[in-house]
Amino acid sequence: MVVANPYDLYRQNAVLNAKPEQLVVMLYDGALKFIRQADQALAKKDIPGAHQALVRTQDIIAHLRAALNEDYEIARSLDALYAYIYDLLVQANVKKDRYVLATAAQMVRELREAWAQSLKAKPGEAPQEEGRSAG
């Protein structure tokens, strides 16, 4: 596959070389990007654009849900949360409701931050709150 744009090549390599935990954060980032696009499209009354962005976001949430490792207790909680976010995205798409979309965005943002914090923690350590030292 020939990649004409150097940025696309960089992005492709970043995905191929990322750890699974980093891929989850990247998926959240993608979901947030498409939520922003959907919100902007709704503000402009661009219904097809909003629909396309919301469907892409729904696809990302469905992928996150399908990738859960059921061997862990937290997977059941995440599954329920992903199902709820997915339903919010469907509602936002059907009703073209920016408030419902904002609710979904906030939940995705919080999940993304939790994953990002867990990546910063050393193995075996609990993540620290921003701005606090271990000392």
N, CA, C and O of each residue as an XYZ file, in Angstrom:
540
protein
N       0.837     -1.171      0.000
C       0.000      0.000      0.000
C       0.892      1.247      0.000
O       1.772      1.377      0.850
N       0.672      2.144     -0.928
C       1.447      3.364     -1.031
C       0.720      4.476     -0.279
O      -0.460      4.740     -0.508
N       1.452      5.111      0.615
C       0.897      6.221      1.374
C       1.543      7.494      0.855
O       2.754      7.674      0.981
N       0.736      8.385      0.267
C       1.270      9.593     -0.350
C       1.602     10.668      0.685
O       2.569     11.411      0.516
N       0.830     10.754      1.724
C       0.986     11.812      2.719
C       1.886     11.324      3.854
O       1.593     10.295      4.463
N       2.975     12.038      4.154
C       3.876     11.611      5.237
C       3.159     11.533      6.593
O       3.478     10.676      7.418
N       2.196     12.426      6.817
C       1.449     12.393      8.079
C       0.657     11.097      8.189
O       0.586     10.501      9.264
N       0.057     10.653      7.073
C      -0.678      9.386      7.082
C       0.247      8.214      7.395
O      -0.133      7.290      8.113
N       1.467      8.257      6.852
C       2.451      7.213      7.128
C       2.828      7.208      8.611
O       2.919      6.152      9.237
N       3.045      8.407      9.162
C       3.361      8.531     10.592
C       2.229      7.955     11.438
O       2.465      7.184     12.368
N       1.003      8.338     11.104
C      -0.161      7.857     11.858
C      -0.294      6.341     11.756
O      -0.582      5.667     12.746
N      -0.085      5.816     10.566
C      -0.171      4.372     10.363
C       0.884      3.648     11.205
O       0.579      2.632     11.830
N       2.107      4.153     11.229
C       3.171      3.550     12.036
C       2.872      3.667     13.525
O       3.164      2.748     14.289
N       2.294      4.784     13.940
C       1.944      4.961     15.349
C       0.939      3.900     15.785
O       1.045      3.356     16.884
N      -0.015      3.614     14.944
C      -1.023      2.592     15.268
C      -0.394      1.206     15.272
O      -0.648      0.411     16.177
N       0.419      0.912     14.272
C       1.017     -0.417     14.170
C       1.993     -0.710     15.314
O       2.172     -1.869     15.687
N       2.618      0.317     15.869
C       3.609      0.122     16.921
C       3.078      0.413     18.320
O       3.832      0.337     19.290
N       1.818      0.738     18.440
C       1.243      1.086     19.739
C       0.934     -0.169     20.560
O       0.621     -1.229     20.019
N       1.030     -0.014     21.868
C       0.611     -1.069     22.790
C      -0.911     -1.097     22.803
O      -1.542     -0.092     22.475
N      -1.520     -2.227     23.176
C      -2.990     -2.302     23.212
C      -3.631     -1.191     24.042
O      -4.676     -0.660     23.665
N      -3.015     -0.840     25.165
C      -3.578      0.203     26.010
C      -3.550      1.548     25.304
O      -4.466      2.357     25.451
N      -2.485      1.784     24.531
C      -2.379      3.030     23.771
C      -3.415      3.071     22.648
O      -3.946      4.130     22.315
N      -3.692      1.903     22.071
C      -4.706      1.843     21.023
C      -6.080      2.231     21.563
O      -6.868      2.864     20.861
N      -6.365      1.856     22.794
C      -7.646      2.224     23.402
C      -7.750      3.743     23.502
O      -8.790      4.316     23.178
N      -6.691      4.390     23.945
C      -6.688      5.856     24.040
C      -6.858      6.456     22.642
O      -7.583      7.437     22.477
N      -6.200      5.877     21.641
C      -6.342      6.369     20.270
C      -7.783      6.229     19.777
O      -8.294      7.100     19.073
N      -8.430      5.125     20.155
C      -9.827      4.944     19.769
C     -10.718      5.984     20.439
O     -11.621      6.533     19.807
N     -10.464      6.254     21.716
C     -11.223      7.313     22.390
C     -10.988      8.655     21.701
O     -11.927      9.425     21.498
N      -9.739      8.933     21.342
C      -9.439     10.187     20.645
C     -10.215     10.271     19.325
O     -10.753     11.322     18.977
N     -10.264      9.162     18.606
C     -11.029      9.133     17.362
C     -12.504      9.360     17.599
O     -13.152     10.098     16.857
N     -13.039      8.730     18.630
C     -14.460      8.915     18.956
C     -14.739     10.375     19.285
O     -15.740     10.934     18.837
N     -13.863     10.993     20.063
C     -14.059     12.401     20.420
C     -13.949     13.311     19.201
O     -14.659     14.311     19.099
N     -13.057     12.959     18.280
C     -12.924     13.741     17.049
C     -14.217     13.691     16.245
O     -14.694     14.718     15.763
N     -14.784     12.493     16.102
C     -16.014     12.354     15.325
C     -17.215     12.964     16.056
O     -18.140     13.460     15.413
N     -17.208     12.932     17.381
C     -18.273     13.601     18.140
C     -18.209     15.108     17.882
O     -19.240     15.746     17.673
N     -17.002     15.675     17.896
C     -16.851     17.113     17.596
C     -17.360     17.423     16.191
O     -18.061     18.412     15.980
N     -17.000     16.568     15.231
C     -17.462     16.771     13.862
C     -18.980     16.711     13.786
O     -19.606     17.515     13.096
N     -19.568     15.757     14.495
C     -21.028     15.623     14.493
C     -21.674     16.855     15.106
O     -22.667     17.364     14.585
N     -21.115     17.334     16.211
C     -21.667     18.511     16.869
C     -21.586     19.736     15.949
O     -22.541     20.505     15.843
N     -20.455     19.905     15.296
C     -20.305     21.032     14.365
C     -21.293     20.911     13.203
O     -21.883     21.903     12.775
N     -21.464     19.698     12.705
C     -22.405     19.484     11.601
C     -23.839     19.772     12.059
O     -24.616     20.378     11.321
N     -24.187     19.342     13.265
C     -25.533     19.631     13.775
C     -25.744     21.127     13.930
O     -26.823     21.640     13.632
N     -24.717     21.830     14.397
C     -24.830     23.281     14.559
C     -25.074     23.968     13.215
O     -25.749     24.996     13.152
N     -24.521     23.395     12.140
C     -24.684     23.960     10.796
C     -25.900     23.382     10.073
O     -26.162     23.723      8.920
N     -26.638     22.508     10.754
C     -27.801     21.834     10.144
C     -27.390     20.934      8.978
O     -28.158     20.716      8.041
N     -26.152     20.413      9.057
C     -25.637     19.478      8.047
C     -25.985     18.064      8.517
O     -25.168     17.381      9.134
N     -27.196     17.645      8.216
C     -27.705     16.354      8.705
C     -26.885     15.175      8.167
O     -26.527     14.298      8.954
N     -26.570     15.110      6.866
C     -25.749     13.991      6.379
C     -24.364     13.948      7.036
O     -23.864     12.871      7.363
N     -23.753     15.106      7.224
C     -22.439     15.147      7.868
C     -22.501     14.685      9.310
O     -21.623     13.959      9.775
N     -23.544     15.107     10.020
C     -23.725     14.678     11.407
C     -23.938     13.171     11.469
O     -23.356     12.483     12.308
N     -24.771     12.676     10.580
C     -25.041     11.235     10.549
C     -23.763     10.438     10.314
O     -23.497      9.457     11.008
N     -22.982     10.861      9.340
C     -21.739     10.146      9.021
C     -20.790     10.134     10.219
O     -20.221      9.093     10.548
N     -20.618     11.275     10.865
C     -19.714     11.349     12.018
C     -20.242     10.513     13.186
O     -19.464      9.864     13.885
N     -21.544     10.527     13.397
C     -22.115      9.738     14.487
C     -21.997      8.241     14.229
O     -21.739      7.472     15.154
N     -22.180      7.829     13.001
C     -22.030      6.402     12.667
C     -20.582      5.971     12.888
O     -20.340      4.867     13.375
N     -19.634      6.806     12.545
C     -18.221      6.460     12.776
C     -17.936      6.343     14.267
O     -17.199      5.457     14.698
N     -18.526      7.244     15.053
C     -18.358      7.170     16.505
C     -18.989      5.887     17.042
O     -18.402      5.211     17.887
N     -20.171      5.556     16.559
C     -20.839      4.324     16.983
C     -19.977      3.107     16.647
O     -19.891      2.165     17.435
N     -19.349      3.132     15.490
C     -18.471      2.022     15.101
C     -17.304      1.873     16.082
O     -16.932      0.755     16.441
N     -16.737      2.983     16.508
C     -15.613      2.927     17.452
C     -16.076      2.351     18.788
O     -15.404      1.494     19.362
N     -17.212      2.813     19.281
C     -17.726      2.303     20.562
C     -18.059      0.820     20.436
O     -17.783      0.048     21.355
N     -18.644      0.411     19.319
C     -18.934     -1.011     19.102
C     -17.651     -1.832     19.089
O     -17.620     -2.943     19.617
N     -16.599     -1.296     18.491
C     -15.307     -1.995     18.462
C     -14.736     -2.122     19.878
O     -14.270     -3.192     20.270
N     -14.774     -1.027     20.643
C     -14.283     -1.088     22.028
C     -15.050     -2.140     22.822
O     -14.467     -2.879     23.615
N     -16.328     -2.200     22.608
C     -17.174     -3.167     23.320
C     -16.822     -4.603     22.920
O     -16.730     -5.490     23.769
N     -16.630     -4.816     21.633
C     -16.315     -6.164     21.145
C     -14.932     -6.625     21.587
O     -14.683     -7.827     21.684
N     -14.038     -5.689     21.855
C     -12.662     -6.032     22.213
C     -12.478     -6.279     23.713
O     -11.371     -6.597     24.149
N     -13.525     -6.142     24.496
C     -13.388     -6.337     25.940
C     -12.970     -7.766     26.266
O     -13.437     -8.722     25.647
N     -12.090     -7.891     27.239
C     -11.642     -9.198     27.716
C     -12.552     -9.609     28.876
O     -12.441     -9.079     29.981
N     -13.428    -10.536     28.615
C     -14.431    -10.945     29.601
C     -13.838    -11.680     30.806
O     -14.563    -12.026     31.739
N     -12.525    -11.919     30.790
C     -11.892    -12.578     31.931
C     -11.800    -11.666     33.151
O     -11.539    -12.130     34.261
N     -12.015    -10.377     32.943
C     -11.879     -9.416     34.030
C     -13.238     -8.866     34.425
O     -14.102     -8.634     33.580
N     -13.411     -8.663     35.717
C     -14.668     -8.156     36.260
C     -15.040     -6.804     35.661
O     -16.211     -6.550     35.379
N     -14.061     -5.949     35.468
C     -14.343     -4.607     34.961
C     -14.934     -4.627     33.550
O     -15.571     -3.661     33.130
N     -14.727     -5.707     32.832
C     -15.260     -5.804     31.469
C     -16.782     -5.718     31.469
O     -17.365     -5.131     30.558
N     -17.428     -6.289     32.467
C     -18.900     -6.221     32.531
C     -19.360     -4.779     32.734
O     -20.333     -4.339     32.122
N     -18.663     -4.057     33.588
C     -19.014     -2.658     33.822
C     -18.768     -1.818     32.575
O     -19.597     -0.989     32.199
N     -17.621     -2.042     31.939
C     -17.321     -1.304     30.717
C     -18.307     -1.647     29.606
O     -18.698     -0.775     28.830
N     -18.707     -2.902     29.529
C     -19.673     -3.312     28.512
C     -20.980     -2.542     28.687
O     -21.546     -2.037     27.718
N     -21.448     -2.456     29.916
C     -22.687     -1.718     30.181
C     -22.518     -0.236     29.854
O     -23.420      0.388     29.297
N     -21.375      0.315     30.199
C     -21.108      1.724     29.917
C     -21.031      1.978     28.413
O     -21.602      2.948     27.915
N     -20.325      1.107     27.693
C     -20.250      1.247     26.241
C     -21.628      1.110     25.600
O     -21.952      1.830     24.656
N     -22.434      0.190     26.110
C     -23.792      0.019     25.571
C     -24.605      1.298     25.774
O     -25.345      1.717     24.884
N     -24.465      1.909     26.936
C     -25.183      3.147     27.224
C     -24.700      4.283     26.318
O     -25.512      5.036     25.780
N     -23.393      4.406     26.150
C     -22.850      5.447     25.272
C     -23.325      5.222     23.843
O     -23.696      6.170     23.151
N     -23.313      3.982     23.408
C     -23.772      3.655     22.059
C     -25.230      4.079     21.888
O     -25.593      4.675     20.874
N     -26.068      3.768     22.890
C     -27.475      4.163     22.830
C     -27.629      5.678     22.783
O     -28.479      6.195     22.058
N     -26.808      6.393     23.553
C     -26.850      7.856     23.499
C     -26.507      8.361     22.097
O     -27.140      9.286     21.586
N     -25.510      7.748     21.490
C     -25.110      8.160     20.143
C     -26.221      7.895     19.125
O     -26.449      8.700     18.222
N     -26.905      6.768     19.277
C     -28.031      6.464     18.386
C     -29.143      7.492     18.598
O     -29.712      8.003     17.633
N     -29.450      7.794     19.867
C     -30.474      8.804     20.157
C     -30.087     10.160     19.565
O     -30.916     10.838     18.957
N     -28.825     10.549     19.746
C     -28.356     11.826     19.207
C     -28.501     11.846     17.691
O     -28.831     12.878     17.108
N     -28.257     10.713     17.059
C     -28.351     10.627     15.606
C     -29.801     10.687     15.143
O     -30.125     11.409     14.200
N     -30.662      9.940     15.794
C     -32.069      9.901     15.393
C     -32.753     11.245     15.655
O     -33.485     11.758     14.808
N     -32.503     11.802     16.836
C     -33.176     13.050     17.236
C     -32.414     14.298     16.824
O     -32.937     15.408     16.923
N     -31.177     14.124     16.363
C     -30.278     15.245     16.035
C     -30.188     16.190     17.238
O     -30.355     17.404     17.125
N     -29.919     15.582     18.383
C     -29.935     16.263     19.677
C     -28.511     16.503     20.166
O     -27.794     15.558     20.493
N     -28.110     17.758     20.214
C     -26.754     18.107     20.638
C     -26.552     17.892     22.135
O     -25.432     17.620     22.568
N     -27.612     18.007     22.935
C     -27.488     17.786     24.378
C     -27.159     16.315     24.663
O     -26.285     16.022     25.479
N     -27.842     15.412     24.007
C     -27.560     13.986     24.170
C     -26.143     13.683     23.696
O     -25.426     12.898     24.317
N     -25.750     14.305     22.602
C     -24.389     14.123     22.086
C     -23.350     14.617     23.092
O     -22.311     13.983     23.278
N     -23.631     15.746     23.739
C     -22.708     16.286     24.745
C     -22.589     15.339     25.939
O     -21.512     15.212     26.523
N     -23.666     14.689     26.297
C     -23.634     13.712     27.396
C     -22.720     12.547     27.034
O     -21.898     12.119     27.845
N     -22.867     12.040     25.822
C     -22.003     10.944     25.356
C     -20.554     11.399     25.301
O     -19.652     10.655     25.687
N     -20.327     12.614     24.825
C     -18.963     13.143     24.717
C     -18.298     13.213     26.083
O     -17.127     12.859     26.222
N     -19.030     13.664     27.087
C     -18.465     13.770     28.434
C     -18.068     12.394     28.970
O     -17.022     12.250     29.603
N     -18.891     11.400     28.721
C     -18.580     10.045     29.189
C     -17.338      9.499     28.485
O     -16.473      8.900     29.125
N     -17.250      9.702     27.186
C     -16.085      9.233     26.431
C     -14.827      9.972     26.905
O     -13.766      9.366     27.057
N     -14.952     11.272     27.136
C     -13.817     12.070     27.608
C     -13.310     11.545     28.955
O     -12.102     11.429     29.163
N     -14.226     11.230     29.861
C     -13.830     10.714     31.177
C     -13.156      9.346     31.065
O     -12.170      9.080     31.752
N     -13.683      8.489     30.211
C     -13.051      7.182     29.990
C     -11.660      7.346     29.397
O     -10.720      6.656     29.792
N     -11.536      8.257     28.453
C     -10.238      8.502     27.817
C      -9.215      8.975     28.846
O      -8.073      8.517     28.855
N      -9.635      9.893     29.709
C      -8.724     10.408     30.733
C      -8.323      9.307     31.715
O      -7.171      9.250     32.143
N      -9.250      8.451     32.069
C      -8.935      7.345     32.984
C      -7.901      6.410     32.351
O      -6.957      5.987     33.019
N      -8.074      6.088     31.071
C      -7.112      5.228     30.385
C      -5.756      5.912     30.270
O      -4.717      5.286     30.484
N      -5.769      7.184     29.937
C      -4.505      7.923     29.802
C      -3.769      7.956     31.139
O      -2.548      7.801     31.175
N      -4.494      8.157     32.234
C      -3.873      8.158     33.560
C      -3.304      6.775     33.897
O      -2.229      6.672     34.488
N      -4.014      5.733     33.528
C      -3.526      4.384     33.831
C      -2.245      4.081     33.061
O      -1.411      3.310     33.535
N      -2.077      4.672     31.886
C      -0.845      4.475     31.113
C       0.344      5.163     31.765
O       1.481      4.710     31.632
N       0.079      6.265     32.476
C       1.149      7.014     33.133
C       1.636      6.330     34.399
O       2.771      6.550     34.821
N       0.794      5.502     35.014
C       1.161      4.836     36.263
C       2.175      3.738     35.977
O       2.127      3.088     34.933
N       3.077      3.545     36.900
C       4.029      2.448     36.782
C       3.297      1.143     37.074
O       2.322      1.145     37.826
N       3.742      0.031     36.499
C       3.091     -1.247     36.774
C       3.044     -1.510     38.280
O       4.049     -1.375     38.978
N       1.874     -1.883     38.761
C       1.703     -2.189     40.174
C       1.355     -0.989     41.030
O       1.085     -1.136     42.222
N       1.356      0.219     40.432
C       1.020      1.430     41.169
C      -0.345      1.935     40.741
O      -0.753      1.766     39.592
N      -1.038      2.550     41.670
C      -2.289      3.200     41.324
C      -1.967      4.536     40.669
O      -0.989      5.186     41.037
N      -2.787      4.953     39.692
C      -2.542      6.255     39.071
C      -2.677      7.381     40.094
O      -3.530      7.327     40.980
N      -1.829      8.399     39.964
C      -1.886      9.545     40.876
C      -2.758     10.622     40.277
O      -2.911     10.725     39.060
N      -3.334     11.435     41.172
C      -4.120     12.570     40.691
C      -3.167     13.590     40.092
O      -2.019     13.718     40.517
N      -3.665     14.310     39.098
C      -2.880     15.360     38.444
C      -2.444     16.395     39.473
O      -3.252     16.844     40.286
N      -1.174     16.774     39.440
C      -0.689     17.827     40.307
C      -0.258     17.368     41.685
O       0.199     18.190     42.479
N      -0.384     16.094     41.999
C       0.035     15.607     43.308
C       1.309     14.810     43.158
O       1.483     14.084     42.179
N       2.183     14.937     44.105
C       3.445     14.195     44.044
C       3.372     12.983     44.958
O       2.544     12.917     45.866
N       4.238     12.044     44.704
C       4.266     10.812     45.503
C       5.022     11.025     46.805
O       4.992     10.156     47.676
N       5.692     12.149     46.961
C       6.614     12.387     47.975
C       6.271     12.636     49.340
O       7.155     12.837     50.173
